[in-house]
Amino acid sequence: MNVDLGRTLPSFRPFLANSTAGEGTLIDIEVSDSPQQRDMEGLEKLNDVDYILDERFVLERAPESYLTSILSDDGERKWTMESSMDFSVSTVSIQASELYTTNKLSWLIMIAFGQACVKCDTLLLHASAVKVGEMAYAFLGKSGTGKSTHSELWMDHVDGCELLNDDNPAVRAFEDGSIYIYGTPWSGKKDCYLNQRARLAGITRLIQGPVNEFSQKKGTDALVALLPSGSGIRWDETIYSRMVGVLGKLIECVPVGELVNLPERAAVELHFGAIRDSCRK
């Protein structure tokens, strides 16, 4: 079907690039306005994925593919995406009446990208990320723990600090040990879709508390701090193993910490200073 990509995927515009002959693609997405026709037998329901922007995702596994579903706004119809086992090829069956009024297509693409990218030592990280000059800092935590608030405090109190992405930046590990974090088309409720990257200088899990306390995490403790924020699905051994491998490279090269904090300037000063000290060690 003909789709006006500029209208249905406006956040992708900054990332538009001309394809180069000989270059492979990470994911291929086919979009159809016809209901899913193929009868998928033996579906195993994996879970109801967390609510993301009020979209209800359900993930199911067939013997040779995955099926992701989202309820339409009326709650009676579905958007579906059937994907290969590595999510490199997907077919999305849309509800045409919602194509230009919802973000459902964007979020289905995000799910496919989030699984496929791990084979390139890359992962989507559920985080808010800021950059200061050429360096970036990522803040993790459950929804409602103040990731966006902490980013805003950094922008208020750290000179030259800018928001890079407020929900799902991408992190890539390179063979030389450098780790870079990238803006993506998925930034939650913030209109921040930057086709930029910066070297990742620190990752911190935020916890709301009555005081401001920073502690550095290493080894298994660092992996446990990062694991809940990785995008790889836990029910696929290959994807999960690759995601853990990327996280392992992150904790080897980037300081990981935990910040119990109040939403105040003092928390930012403590946090920024602690990360700088960690980088000097």
N, C-alpha and C positions, 0 to 999 in steps of 0.2 A: 504494500500500500504506500501511497505518497504521504510523507510526514513532513510538516514544516518544523525542522529541528530547532530553528531559532525560537519558535514559539513554545514548543513543548519542553525544550532543554535550554532555557536561557542562561543558566549558570555554567553551561559548557562552552559558551562563546569565547571566553578568554583562552581556552585550551585548544581551539580549533587549529589544526595543522594540515598542511598538504602532505598526502602520502607520498612516499618515495619508493620508486620501483626497487624490488628486491627486499624491502623491509617487511618482516612479518608483523602481524597484529597480535596483541595480547588476547583480546576477546572479539568475537564476531556476534553481533546481535541482529536477529531478523525480527521485524515487527509485523504483526498481522492483526486485522480487526475481525478475524474469524475466530469463533470459539475453538478451544483445543479439540482436535478431532481424534487424536490417537488415544486408544483405551490403554491406560497405564495400569498394568496388573501388579499385584504384590506390593503396593505402596506401604512404606513404613513411616508413620508419622514420628518425626524426630522431636519437635517441640513447637510451641507457639513462641516465636521469636519476640523479644521485647517490643513494646509499642515504640515506633519511631515516627515522630511527627504525626501521631494519631493514625498511622497506617498499621493494620494488623497483618503481620506476616506469618505464614505457616510453611514450614519446610518439611518435605517428605522425600523419601528415597525409594527409587525403583531399582531393579537389578542393575541397570546400566545408565541411569540418569538421576538427576534431582528435579523435583518439582517445587517451585516456590509460588505461593498464592497470596493475594491481597484481596480483601473484601472491597467491593465498590462502595461508594459513599452511601448508597441506599441499603447496604448490608445484605443484598440478595444475589448479587452477581460477583464474579471474580475476575481479577487480572491474574494470569498465570505465566510462569516462565519455566520452560523445560530446558535444562542445561546438561551438557556432557559432564562426566564425572570430575573433570578438572575445571569446569565452568568456562572453558575457552570458547565454546559454541553454545548459544542459547537462542530459543525462539520465544518471543513474548507475545501473548494473545491479550490484546487490550480491550477496554471498554471505550469505544470511539467517543462517546459523549463526554468522557472525562479527560480525554487526551490533553487538552489545553487548559484545563482548570485544576489539575492536581499535579503532584510531584511523583506519582506512582511509577512512571517509566524511569525517572531518574534514580529512584531508590532501588528498583530491580537491577538496573545497570550497576549500581553501587555494590549490591550483593555479589553479582557475577565478578566484578573487578576485584573485590575484596578477597575472593577465593583464588582467582587465577594469578594474581600478582605475586603470591608467595613463592612461586617457582623462580621468580626473578630477584630473590632476596629482598622483597618489598612487602610491606603490609600496611593496611589501613589501621590507624590507631584512633580509638574513640577518645579524643582529647581536644583541648583548646591549646593552640600554639601561638606564641608571639616571637617576634624577632627583634634583636637589638643589633643594628649594624649587620654583620655577616653571620651572626650566631643566632640560634633559635632555642627556645625552651618550651617544653610540652608539659601540660598539667592534666593529670588523669583523675578519675574518680567517678563514682556512681552519679547518675542524673540527680541534680539537686544539691550536689556537694560544693558548688561554688566555683566550678572551672571557669565559666565566663566572667564571673565577678572577679576572680583572681587576675584574669587577663586584663580586665578593665583597670584594676588597681595598678598593675604593672605599667600600663600605658599612661596612667595618671602620675606615677611617681618615679619611673625609670626613664631617663632622658633618651630620646630616639626610639622608644619602644613602639612597635606597630603590631597589629593583629595579622597573623598569617592565615589562620583557619580556626574556626570556633567549634568544630565538631568531629571531622574525620580527615585530618591530614594524612598523607602517605609518608612512610619512613622507608629509606632504602639503605642497605648496607653494601659498601663497596669492598673490593678485594684488598685495597690498601689500608683498610681499617677505618676509613672515614664513614660517617653516618650523616645523611642529609634528610631533611624533612621538607615536604612539598605541600603547597596549596593544592586543593582539589575542587571539583564542582559541588562538593557536599560540605556545607558549613553550617548546618543547623538553621537557626532562625536569624543568623547574622548574614547580611549581604556582603560576604567577603570571599570572593572567588578569584584568588590571585595565582597567576601562572608564574610562581616564583619558588625558589628553594633557598635554604640556609643550612649551614652546618649545625647539627644538633649538639648543644652543649650541656643539656641536662633534662632529665625526665623526673617528675615528682608526682606522687599520688597524694591528693588532698583529702584531709579529714577535718570536718568541722569540730571545733573543740573550744574549751574555755580559756585556753592559753595559746601562745605561739611557740611551737617546738619543732625543730627540724632534726631528722635522723637520716643518716646515709644507709642505704641497703646494698648488700653485696651477695653474690652467689645465689643460692636458692631463694633467699629473702627478696632479692631484687627481681628474680624471675616471677615469684608469686605476686609481687606488686604490679608487674606489667601484664601478666597473663590475662586477667579479666578484660583488658582493653584491646586485645588483639582481635582482628576481624575473622580469622580462620575458624571454620566450623569444627566443633569438637568430635563430630560423629564420623569424620572421614580421616582415616589414619594417615594418608599421604599428606593431605592439606594441613592437618594439625601438626604433624611432625615437621613440616617445612616452616610453619609459623613459629614453632618453638625454636627451631634453628635460627631464624632471624632474630628472635628475642634474645637468644644466647649471644649473638654477635653484638646486639645493642648493649647488653650489660657488661660486655668485655671492654667496650670503647667509650661508653657514655655514663657519667655519674647518675645514679638512680637514688632518689630520696623519698621520704615521707614527711609531709608537713601537716601537723595539727595546727589549725589556725583560726583566727578571728578575721573577719573581713575588714582589715584595717591596714594602714600604711606600715605599721611595725612588722606585720607578717611579710610584706614584700621586702623590706630591708633585710630582715633575717634570712629570707629565702634566697634573695639575689646574692647576698654575701656568702652564704653557705655553699652555693653552687660554684661561685668563683674560687672559693677555697678548695673545693673538691677537684676542680680542673687543674689547680696548681700542683696537686699531689702526684 
